């Protein structure tokens, strides 16, 4: 039987995941050269935005990486790329799409607390203030 978590615990867990993705990006710039290149190609600044979600899945030829980038202009950009297994270099950008209009950003949702989008915007604001 699984343990039920309170709304506050759920929010804290989601926020911790957002912070972990952002920290992984900021601490491992060399491993994210491909993302820096994609952002530059799309006229986005890696220093003013935030990586808020990251999923890495081993694939036949390398690694499939999906994530969500939050710009300083509060735009949510969903991406999915293929990376080479050996070099970690970008093989293909499969998706790079502004999904802001479909992102929930409410401070409170009945039964679930704060939305992912709201928490991501909170972490972005704190990163820019601190």
N, C-alpha and C positions, 0 to 999 in steps of 0.2 A: 504494500500500500504506500503510495507516494505521500510525502508530507506537503501540505498546502502552505504556501508562503503568503504573507500579508502583501497588500498593495505596495507598501513602503519597501519591503524586501525585494519585490519584483522590480520596482523602479530603480533601486540601488544596484541590482544585478545588471539591468540594461545599461545604466549609466557607467558602470564599471567596464562593461564590454566596449562601450564607445571610447572611453578613456584608454583602454588597452590597445585598440586599433590605432588611435591617434598617436600614442606613445611609440608603438612599434614602427610607425612611419617616421616619426621625428628622430628616433634613435638609430634607425637603420637606413639612412639615405642611400647608401651604395646598393642595397638590395632592392631599392625602389626606383632605380634609374629609369626603368620603363614607364613608371607612373609619372615621374617628373616630365619625361619626354611627351607623353600623351597630354598632360595638362598644358605644357608650353604650346603644343601644336593646336590646342583649342583656346589659346589666349587666356589661360587661367594661371594664377600664381600659387605655386605649391606652398609658399611661406605664409600666405594669408588664409588659406583654407584648412580643412581638416578631413582626414580619413576617419570615417565614423563606423564603417563596417568592412570587414575583410574575411573572405572565405577562400581557402586554398585546397584544391582537390587534385591529387595525383591523376595524371591522364596518360594515355599511351605514349605520346611523343614528348611529354613534359609535364606541365602543370597548368591547370585551369584556375584562374584567379578571378574572383568576383568581389565587388565591393561597392561602397557608396561614398562619394566625395561630397563634402559640404563646402561651398564657396563662401567667401567673406560677404557676398551679396545675398546670402541665405538661399542659394539654389542647391538642390540635391541632384547630383549626377551619378547615375548608376553605370557601372562599367563591368565588362567581362572580357578577359584577355587570355591568350594562350602564351605560355612561356616555355622556352627550351629547357629540357631537363638538365643538359650538360652546362650550358652557359648562363641560364637564367634570363637570356635576352628575349625580348618581345618577338613573338612569331606572328601573332594576329590580334587585332582589336575586333572582337566579335560584337561588342556592344559598348556604346558611350552615349547615354541618353539623359536628357534633363527630365527628371520624374517629379519635380517640385509640385506640380498640380495634383499629383496623386498621393502626396505625402501628408499624413495627418500630423498636425503640429499643435494640437490642443493641450492645454495644461492639465486637464482632467478629463478622463474618459470613464464612464460608469463601469465600475467593477475591475478596471485595469489600471487606473491611475493615469499618470502622465504618458503621453504618446512617445514613441521612439523619436519622432521628429522634434518634439518639444525638448526632450532631453539632449538631443544632438545640438540644437541651437543654444541650449544652456551651456554645454561644454565649450562650444565655439566662443560664446561671449566671455566665458571665464578665461579661455586661452588668450584672448585679445586684451583682456583687462590685466592679466598677470604677466 
